[in-house]
Amino acid sequence: MPIDDVTGRAGQLRDLGTMQLVECADRTLAVLIARDRRTGKLCRPVGDCHLTVPAEHGAAFRTALRALGYALRCYRRGSVPAGQLAGVRAACQVPGTLRTARWW
């Protein structure tokens, strides 16, 4: 592979840093949070039911969520009984796609 090709390909990707992935209970909630004037500038929608929050905006995002009347629970691997979040995952399931959530 020529050097020019490698240099060009490297310029096509950009590391945006560490992000927190937030899964919303449904599409409506994800849209509400993503379009709110306080939370919308701190997160980006990813798919139908997920939002990403840059690590440096985590505290401000949680504060803005509380102002909307929501709280963000932090799940750690193994802390949530199997099946407890099945309803959340089912609400976000798009026919014909496979979506899995990892909780830690």
LUMMAR-20693 format. One record per residue: residue in three letters; x, y, z of N, C-alpha, C in turn; residue number from 1. Coordinates in steps of 0.1 Angstrom, whole numbers. Last residue first. Layout:
# LUMMAR-20693
+------+-------+-------+-------+-------+-------+-------+-------+-------+-------+------+
| resn |   npx |   npy |   npz |  capx |  capy |  capz |   cpx |   cpy |   cpz | resi |
+------+-------+-------+-------+-------+-------+-------+-------+-------+-------+------+
|  ALA |     X |     Y |     Z |     X |     Y |     Z |     X |     Y |     Z |  NUM |
...
+------+-------+-------+-------+-------+-------+-------+-------+-------+-------+------+
This chain:
# LUMMAR-20693
+------+-------+-------+-------+-------+-------+-------+-------+-------+-------+------+
| resn |   npx |   npy |   npz |  capx |  capy |  capz |   cpx |   cpy |   cpz | resi |
+------+-------+-------+-------+-------+-------+-------+-------+-------+-------+------+
|  TRP |  -226 |   -23 |   323 |  -215 |   -23 |   333 |  -212 |   -10 |   339 |  104 |
|  TRP |  -243 |   -39 |   299 |  -245 |   -31 |   312 |  -233 |   -33 |   321 |  103 |
|  ARG |  -250 |   -38 |   266 |  -241 |   -43 |   276 |  -242 |   -33 |   288 |  102 |
|  ALA |  -275 |   -48 |   244 |  -270 |   -37 |   253 |  -261 |   -44 |   263 |  101 |
|  THR |  -280 |   -53 |   209 |  -278 |   -58 |   222 |  -272 |   -47 |   231 |  100 |
|  ARG |  -299 |   -58 |   181 |  -294 |   -48 |   190 |  -292 |   -54 |   204 |   99 |
|  LEU |  -303 |   -66 |   149 |  -299 |   -72 |   162 |  -293 |   -61 |   170 |   98 |
|  THR |  -331 |   -62 |   127 |  -318 |   -59 |   132 |  -315 |   -65 |   145 |   97 |
|  GLY |  -357 |   -69 |   121 |  -346 |   -72 |   111 |  -332 |   -68 |   115 |   96 |
|  PRO |  -373 |   -43 |   139 |  -374 |   -56 |   132 |  -363 |   -57 |   121 |   95 |
|  VAL |  -356 |   -30 |   166 |  -360 |   -27 |   152 |  -361 |   -40 |   145 |   94 |
|  GLN |  -361 |   -24 |   200 |  -358 |   -34 |   189 |  -364 |   -30 |   176 |   93 |
|  CYS |  -369 |    -9 |   220 |  -359 |    -3 |   211 |  -356 |   -12 |   199 |   92 |
|  ALA |  -385 |   -24 |   235 |  -390 |   -12 |   230 |  -381 |    -6 |   220 |   91 |
|  ALA |  -367 |   -44 |   243 |  -377 |   -48 |   233 |  -383 |   -35 |   227 |   90 |
|  ARG |  -351 |   -31 |   262 |  -345 |   -36 |   250 |  -356 |   -39 |   239 |   89 |
|  VAL |  -371 |   -27 |   282 |  -364 |   -16 |   276 |  -358 |   -20 |   263 |   88 |
|  GLY |  -377 |   -53 |   288 |  -388 |   -44 |   283 |  -382 |   -32 |   276 |   87 |
|  ALA |  -354 |   -63 |   299 |  -358 |   -69 |   287 |  -369 |   -60 |   280 |   86 |
|  LEU |  -342 |   -57 |   323 |  -342 |   -47 |   313 |  -348 |   -51 |   300 |   85 |
|  GLN |  -345 |   -81 |   337 |  -351 |   -69 |   343 |  -352 |   -58 |   332 |   84 |
|  GLY |  -331 |  -102 |   326 |  -345 |  -100 |   322 |  -351 |   -88 |   327 |   83 |
|  ALA |  -309 |  -107 |   353 |  -312 |  -110 |   339 |  -327 |  -108 |   337 |   82 |
|  PRO |  -304 |   -79 |   375 |  -308 |   -93 |   373 |  -312 |   -95 |   358 |   81 |
|  VAL |  -275 |   -60 |   375 |  -289 |   -60 |   371 |  -293 |   -74 |   368 |   80 |
|  SER |  -249 |   -63 |   380 |  -257 |   -56 |   391 |  -272 |   -57 |   388 |   79 |
|  GLY |  -233 |   -72 |   360 |  -237 |   -82 |   370 |  -246 |   -76 |   381 |   78 |
|  ARG |  -217 |   -42 |   355 |  -218 |   -56 |   351 |  -222 |   -65 |   362 |   77 |
|  ARG |  -237 |   -15 |   367 |  -224 |   -22 |   366 |  -226 |   -36 |   362 |   76 |
|  TYR |  -255 |    14 |   358 |  -255 |    -1 |   360 |  -240 |    -6 |   358 |   75 |
|  CYS |  -267 |    43 |   370 |  -254 |    37 |   365 |  -255 |    22 |   368 |   74 |
|  ARG |  -294 |    62 |   360 |  -289 |    52 |   368 |  -276 |    46 |   362 |   73 |
|  LEU |  -303 |    95 |   358 |  -295 |    85 |   350 |  -289 |    75 |   360 |   72 |
|  ALA |  -335 |   109 |   360 |  -322 |   106 |   366 |  -316 |    94 |   359 |   71 |
|  TYR |  -356 |   136 |   351 |  -351 |   122 |   349 |  -338 |   121 |   356 |   70 |
|  GLY |  -365 |   162 |   350 |  -373 |   153 |   358 |  -368 |   138 |   357 |   69 |
|  LEU |  -350 |   181 |   338 |  -361 |   176 |   330 |  -370 |   166 |   338 |   68 |
|  ALA |  -331 |   184 |   358 |  -340 |   195 |   355 |  -352 |   191 |   347 |   67 |
|  ARG |  -318 |   159 |   354 |  -326 |   161 |   366 |  -335 |   173 |   365 |   66 |
|  LEU |  -305 |   165 |   330 |  -315 |   155 |   330 |  -324 |   156 |   343 |   65 |
|  ALA |  -286 |   184 |   338 |  -297 |   188 |   329 |  -308 |   178 |   329 |   64 |
|  THR |  -270 |   167 |   354 |  -277 |   179 |   360 |  -289 |   183 |   352 |   63 |
|  ARG |  -260 |   150 |   335 |  -269 |   145 |   346 |  -276 |   156 |   353 |   62 |
|  PHE |  -246 |   169 |   319 |  -257 |   161 |   313 |  -266 |   156 |   324 |   61 |
|  ALA |  -226 |   177 |   337 |  -236 |   187 |   332 |  -248 |   180 |   326 |   60 |
|  ALA |  -212 |   152 |   339 |  -218 |   158 |   351 |  -229 |   168 |   347 |   59 |
|  GLY |  -204 |   147 |   312 |  -212 |   138 |   320 |  -219 |   144 |   331 |   58 |
|  HIS |  -187 |   160 |   295 |  -201 |   166 |   297 |  -210 |   158 |   306 |   57 |
|  GLU |  -165 |   145 |   292 |  -163 |   158 |   298 |  -177 |   165 |   301 |   56 |
|  ALA |  -174 |   123 |   277 |  -170 |   121 |   292 |  -169 |   135 |   299 |   55 |
|  PRO |  -202 |   129 |   257 |  -188 |   129 |   259 |  -185 |   129 |   274 |   54 |
|  VAL |  -228 |   107 |   253 |  -224 |   118 |   260 |  -209 |   118 |   262 |   53 |
|  THR |  -252 |    94 |   230 |  -238 |    94 |   235 |  -235 |   107 |   242 |   52 |
|  LEU |  -282 |    75 |   233 |  -275 |    88 |   232 |  -261 |    86 |   236 |   51 |
|  HIS |  -307 |    54 |   218 |  -294 |    56 |   225 |  -289 |    70 |   222 |   50 |
|  CYS |  -328 |    46 |   202 |  -330 |    47 |   217 |  -318 |    50 |   224 |   49 |
|  ASP |  -320 |    47 |   175 |  -334 |    51 |   179 |  -335 |    54 |   194 |   48 |
|  GLY |  -288 |    60 |   167 |  -298 |    50 |   165 |  -311 |    56 |   171 |   47 |
|  VAL |  -278 |    83 |   188 |  -272 |    72 |   181 |  -283 |    61 |   179 |   46 |
|  PRO |  -277 |   118 |   194 |  -285 |   106 |   193 |  -277 |    96 |   185 |   45 |
|  ARG |  -255 |   134 |   218 |  -259 |   131 |   204 |  -267 |   119 |   203 |   44 |
|  CYS |  -253 |   160 |   243 |  -254 |   146 |   238 |  -257 |   146 |   223 |   43 |
|  LEU |  -254 |   187 |   250 |  -245 |   178 |   257 |  -244 |   164 |   252 |   42 |
|  LYS |  -275 |   200 |   238 |  -261 |   204 |   235 |  -250 |   196 |   241 |   41 |
|  GLY |  -297 |   187 |   249 |  -294 |   185 |   235 |  -280 |   190 |   231 |   40 |
|  THR |  -302 |   196 |   275 |  -295 |   183 |   273 |  -290 |   182 |   259 |   39 |
|  ARG |  -314 |   222 |   271 |  -304 |   220 |   281 |  -295 |   207 |   278 |   38 |
|  ARG |  -333 |   220 |   251 |  -323 |   230 |   250 |  -312 |   229 |   259 |   37 |
|  ASP |  -340 |   187 |   237 |  -341 |   197 |   247 |  -330 |   207 |   247 |   36 |
|  ARG |  -334 |   167 |   219 |  -339 |   180 |   213 |  -341 |   191 |   224 |   35 |
|  ALA |  -327 |   145 |   233 |  -317 |   150 |   223 |  -321 |   164 |   218 |   34 |
|  ILE |  -349 |   141 |   250 |  -337 |   145 |   256 |  -327 |   151 |   245 |   33 |
|  LEU |  -369 |   134 |   230 |  -371 |   145 |   239 |  -358 |   150 |   245 |   32 |
|  VAL |  -357 |   112 |   218 |  -359 |   124 |   210 |  -361 |   136 |   219 |   31 |
|  ALA |  -358 |    94 |   239 |  -345 |    97 |   233 |  -346 |   110 |   225 |   30 |
|  LEU |  -385 |    92 |   243 |  -377 |    98 |   254 |  -363 |   102 |   248 |   29 |
|  THR |  -393 |    79 |   219 |  -398 |    92 |   223 |  -390 |    99 |   233 |   28 |
|  ARG |  -380 |    54 |   220 |  -376 |    64 |   210 |  -381 |    78 |   214 |   27 |
|  ASP |  -375 |    44 |   255 |  -381 |    43 |   242 |  -376 |    55 |   233 |   26 |
|  ALA |  -356 |    45 |   275 |  -366 |    35 |   276 |  -374 |    33 |   262 |   25 |
|  CYS |  -322 |    48 |   263 |  -335 |    54 |   268 |  -345 |    43 |   267 |   24 |
|  GLU |  -289 |    44 |   272 |  -300 |    37 |   265 |  -313 |    43 |   271 |   23 |
|  VAL |  -259 |    60 |   266 |  -271 |    60 |   274 |  -282 |    53 |   266 |   22 |
|  LEU |  -225 |    58 |   267 |  -236 |    54 |   259 |  -248 |    52 |   269 |   21 |
|  GLN |  -200 |    82 |   269 |  -209 |    73 |   277 |  -221 |    70 |   268 |   20 |
|  MET |  -168 |    83 |   253 |  -182 |    86 |   253 |  -189 |    77 |   263 |   19 |
|  THR |  -136 |    96 |   247 |  -144 |    86 |   254 |  -158 |    91 |   256 |   18 |
|  GLY |  -129 |   108 |   213 |  -127 |   106 |   227 |  -137 |    96 |   234 |   17 |
|  LEU |  -130 |   108 |   186 |  -138 |   118 |   193 |  -137 |   117 |   208 |   16 |
|  ASP |  -108 |   103 |   161 |  -111 |    98 |   175 |  -118 |   110 |   182 |   15 |
|  ARG |  -116 |    99 |   128 |  -112 |   108 |   138 |  -117 |   103 |   152 |   14 |
|  LEU |  -106 |    91 |    94 |  -111 |    87 |   107 |  -107 |    97 |   118 |   13 |
|  GLN |   -93 |   100 |    72 |  -107 |    98 |    71 |  -114 |    94 |    84 |   12 |
|  GLY |   -65 |   100 |    75 |   -73 |   113 |    76 |   -88 |   112 |    75 |   11 |
|  ALA |   -58 |    75 |    68 |   -57 |    79 |    82 |   -65 |    92 |    85 |   10 |
|  ARG |   -61 |    76 |    40 |   -70 |    68 |    48 |   -70 |    72 |    63 |    9 |
|  GLY |   -38 |    92 |    33 |   -52 |    96 |    30 |   -62 |    89 |    38 |    8 |
|  THR |   -17 |    76 |    42 |   -19 |    89 |    48 |   -34 |    94 |    45 |    7 |
|  VAL |   -20 |    54 |    26 |   -21 |    52 |    40 |   -24 |    66 |    47 |    6 |
|  ASP |   -16 |    66 |     1 |   -29 |    59 |     3 |   -31 |    58 |    18 |    5 |
|  ASP |    10 |    74 |     3 |     0 |    84 |     1 |   -14 |    79 |     4 |    4 |
|  ILE |    24 |    50 |     5 |    23 |    59 |    16 |    12 |    69 |    15 |    3 |
|  PRO |     7 |    21 |   -10 |    16 |    33 |   -11 |    14 |    42 |     1 |    2 |
|  MET |     9 |   -12 |     0 |     0 |     0 |     0 |     9 |    12 |     0 |    1 |
+------+-------+-------+-------+-------+-------+-------+-------+-------+-------+------+
